[in-house]
């Protein structure tokens, strides 16, 4: 029987062969994961402000999917990230489901405030996220309404 430490799986990306360890090194860190989260949050916010609840729900689900990926990829951020999703994000989901613009605005502001709180908790007090004031110019916020 061969030593498992000597066995290496190799996959091809069509350009070259890569080991599983090389693939693991290519996985994004929190900086890249958060960079992908930011435009989703902007779109979520502006869809809700426009009253496009189906679009807001779509981006809410996308935001949560990305946050859960953060936990999967960087487990040191769990349980705080899980608490954030369960406690700080769920009121926004309820506001979207109800189509309640006032509750949406309040819940979204709380999400941002709590995200910035966690930046401090994890030693990144210099990261202060804020909601972009202008809606994205590449998205029709009234589509499907």
Secondary structure, 3 states (H helix, E strand, C coil): CCCHHHCCCEEECCCCEEEHHHHHHCCCCHHHHHHHHHHHHHHHHHHHHCCCHHHHHHHHHHHHHHHHHHHHHCHHHCCHHHHHHHHHHHHHHHHHHHCCHHHHHHHHHHHHHHHHHHHHHCCCCCCCCCCCCCCCCCCCCCCCC
